[in-house]
Amino acid sequence: MKAIIILITFIISYLSSHILQAQTLNWENLKKEEKHILNINAGWENSMVFGLHYGYHFRTEKPLVAEASISIPAGSYFLDDFKTKLGGQISFYKIDNFRLNASVHAIYRRYENPLVVFQNFGADATVVLGYYKLKWFASGEFGFDKAILTRFKHLEIYKEVYPEAKNGWYGPSTGGNFNFGIQGGYSFNRSDITLRAGKVMTQDFKITPLIPFYVQLGYNYKLD
Amino acid sequence: MKTNLLYTAVMAVSIFFFLGCETENDINKLGNLVPKTVEYDSSLPSIPINGTQLHAETFGNPNDPMVVFLHGGPGADYRNALNVKELADDGFYVVFYDQRGSGLSKRHDKKTYSIQLVLDDLTAVIAHYRTSPTQKIFLFGHSWGAMLATAYINSYPDKINGIILAEPGGINKKLLDEYGESSRKIELLSELTSNLFYIDQFLTGKENQHEILDYKMGISSSFSYAKGNDEGIEGPSPFWRMGAAVLNGFVDISENEGFDFTTNLMKYDTKVLFLFGEMNKSYGYSFARKEAMYFRNAQIEEVKGTGHEMIYFKWENVHPIVLFYLNELK
């Protein structure tokens, strides 16, 4: 387990010191001089979620974007639940208008309800295969999100239910979900309007989350 | 480049030692997040019946008329219904048990559950505690427990001397869906929605990983008593441990096979007592009447000042109605 922590730390540190994170991008429309990519998005991803992304585009041979993001679910209390991600994505293979892309992110997220508070370190990885034109793109994605290490803090209501419940860090992994779906978008000037949608399954492929799908509408604006 | 790699390595080592100071708990270790079941904790009262081991206890004189309490769920337990043990002081032998796979009873594979199996469990519980063939048997069911009591009467109309049904949430699939639609409305932008769904990325668990799934179900229960809930539930009520596999098993049965516990109810001549909470906007007199019409003889009573969890929050209002009914049939 400690090795995993070290690995996460390594990923976070490495990516934050070298590159900055997964916006849905039209790689064909991303110009070399466009360095900064701002994104806002909204949709259903384990709740009704609103997000902000920042991406830094490196002038490398293979297009590389470092990313940082925060997303917050709707609700009455600000920042009782949230997810932050740090990582990057690369378009590493291209043939004609077809591209194969990959992204990896380190995740820190929080959840609170009247019985418990969770803090979690996790990671996700996604592979995207798509067809990209200057004005539009369509692709398929397959990803995995792993909740690697989670801190449990039980609140009064649960302490009354089970006083012996242990607080603290829990491992090995407390959860994991696969997702597979489609991406698409329309590009104009310095902007992309994007849509992602798909299905979520738990890591044993036998249990589905209460609402087993995701959908996200996003807007990118690119600056030099 | 080398400097950055060195910086990263130093940070990783520092965090390694920092986290090393705090003990890590094993998510799979029994007792860490939810109490052990009777299978692993011999200090708990239990009975071995019908191929399982049930957490069970009794109150009162074993020779008095028996009242078997059936808790809600599926997958909840009888902890929030312990007020019912007061009936022991009224001359009844009160039997509580956590149904198979629920509360502190033994866990089983999700695929093993069936309606007939839990009916057989109830038959076995009654046989286990019954002290004479002439001892009268009453069933007192709450929510899912009331559905189960109805299913029992439907299968064995001549074995039970009276039943109390506190808001059965649908005694056939159509009524269950109707009740579910009116009581489980989701508002997309509410805190309740994020509390219920956002957790799916933190805790998943595998199909029969009972500790994790039961824990997750338990800590997700707060949606039922969220402010303004339609069922009029005042707040949290205690439970020991939820049973996720049994809940999922019965949800699958309901969705794939459907169910109808009303086909034979007209053969039951004894008066049935229906209870509904004044504050439960989803149930009310109209829904109670819909369910009661399947019985030949039913009495419907409103419990004032409470909602679905009437036994925990307003036992003082439930008790006289139940006692009057039981004394009529005793």
Contacts between the chains, C-beta under 8 A, distances in Angstrom:
chain1	res1	chain2	res2	distance
A	1	B	24	6.2
A	2	B	16	5.7
A	2	B	19	6.9
A	2	B	20	6.8
A	5	B	15	6.4
A	5	B	16	6.6
A	5	B	19	5.7
A	6	B	12	4.6
A	6	B	13	7.9
A	6	B	15	7.3
A	6	B	16	5.6
A	9	B	8	7.8
A	9	B	11	6.0
A	9	B	12	4.4
A	9	B	15	4.9
A	9	B	16	7.9
A	10	B	8	5.8
A	10	B	9	7.9
A	10	B	12	5.3
A	13	B	7	7.0
A	13	B	8	4.1
A	13	B	11	5.0
A	13	B	12	6.9
A	14	B	4	7.6
A	14	B	5	8.0
A	14	B	8	5.3
A	17	B	4	4.9
A	17	B	7	6.6
A	17	B	8	6.7
A	18	B	4	6.5
A	46	B	197	5.4
A	46	B	198	5.1
A	46	B	199	7.9
A	46	B	200	5.1
A	46	B	201	5.0
A	47	B	193	6.0
A	47	B	194	4.3
A	47	B	197	4.8
A	47	B	198	4.4
A	48	B	188	5.0
A	48	B	189	5.7
A	48	B	193	6.6
A	48	B	194	7.5
A	73	B	193	7.9
A	73	B	194	4.0
A	73	B	198	5.3
A	74	B	188	7.1
A	74	B	189	4.0
A	74	B	190	7.1
A	74	B	191	8.0
A	74	B	193	7.1
A	74	B	194	6.3
A	75	B	189	7.6
A	75	B	190	6.6
A	75	B	191	3.7
A	75	B	193	7.4
A	75	B	194	4.3
A	75	B	195	7.6
A	76	B	190	7.4
A	76	B	191	4.0
A	77	B	191	6.3
A	81	B	194	5.5
A	81	B	198	5.1
A	83	B	201	7.6
A	109	B	201	6.9
A	109	B	202	7.3
A	111	B	198	5.6
A	111	B	199	5.8
A	111	B	202	5.5
A	113	B	195	4.2
A	113	B	199	7.4
A	113	B	219	6.6
A	113	B	220	7.5
A	113	B	222	5.3
A	114	B	195	7.7
A	114	B	222	4.5
A	114	B	236	7.4
A	115	B	218	7.7
A	115	B	219	4.5
A	115	B	221	7.8
A	115	B	222	5.9
A	116	B	219	4.9
A	118	B	199	7.6
A	118	B	202	4.9
A	118	B	203	7.8
A	120	B	201	8.0
A	120	B	202	5.4
A	122	B	201	7.8
A	145	B	201	6.3
A	147	B	201	6.4
A	147	B	202	5.3
A	147	B	203	7.3
A	147	B	204	7.6
A	149	B	24	7.9
A	150	B	202	6.0
A	150	B	203	7.7
A	152	B	25	7.8
A	152	B	33	7.4
A	157	B	222	7.4
A	157	B	236	5.0
A	158	B	218	7.5
A	158	B	219	6.3
A	160	B	238	6.5
A	161	B	218	6.8
A	161	B	238	6.1
A	161	B	239	6.1
A	161	B	240	7.6
A	162	B	33	7.8
A	162	B	34	6.4
A	162	B	35	5.7
A	162	B	240	7.7
A	162	B	241	7.6
A	164	B	31	6.7
A	164	B	35	7.3
A	165	B	32	7.3
A	165	B	33	5.7
A	165	B	34	7.6
A	166	B	25	5.2
A	166	B	32	5.0
A	166	B	33	7.2
A	168	B	22	6.3
A	168	B	23	6.5
A	168	B	24	7.3
A	168	B	25	5.3
A	169	B	19	7.3
A	169	B	22	5.9
A	169	B	23	7.9
A	169	B	24	5.0
A	169	B	25	6.7
A	170	B	24	7.1
A	170	B	25	4.9
A	170	B	26	7.5
A	170	B	27	4.7
A	170	B	32	7.7
A	171	B	24	5.4
A	171	B	25	7.7
A	171	B	26	7.3
A	171	B	27	6.5
A	172	B	26	7.8
A	172	B	27	6.7
A	172	B	28	7.9
A	173	B	27	7.9
A	174	B	27	5.5
A	174	B	202	6.3
A	174	B	203	5.4
A	174	B	204	7.6
A	174	B	212	7.4
A	175	B	200	7.8
A	175	B	201	6.9
A	175	B	202	5.9
A	175	B	203	5.0
A	175	B	204	3.5
A	175	B	205	7.1
A	176	B	204	6.1
A	177	B	200	7.1
A	177	B	201	6.4
A	177	B	204	6.4
A	200	B	200	7.8
A	202	B	204	4.3
A	202	B	205	7.7
A	202	B	206	7.7
A	203	B	204	6.2
A	203	B	206	7.7
A	204	B	204	7.9
A	204	B	206	4.3
A	204	B	207	6.2
A	206	B	206	7.0
A	206	B	207	4.4
A	207	B	204	6.8
A	207	B	205	7.1
A	207	B	206	7.1
A	207	B	207	5.9
A	207	B	248	7.9
A	209	B	197	7.3
A	209	B	200	4.1
A	209	B	204	7.9
A	210	B	196	6.8
A	210	B	197	5.6
A	210	B	200	6.5
A	211	B	197	6.0
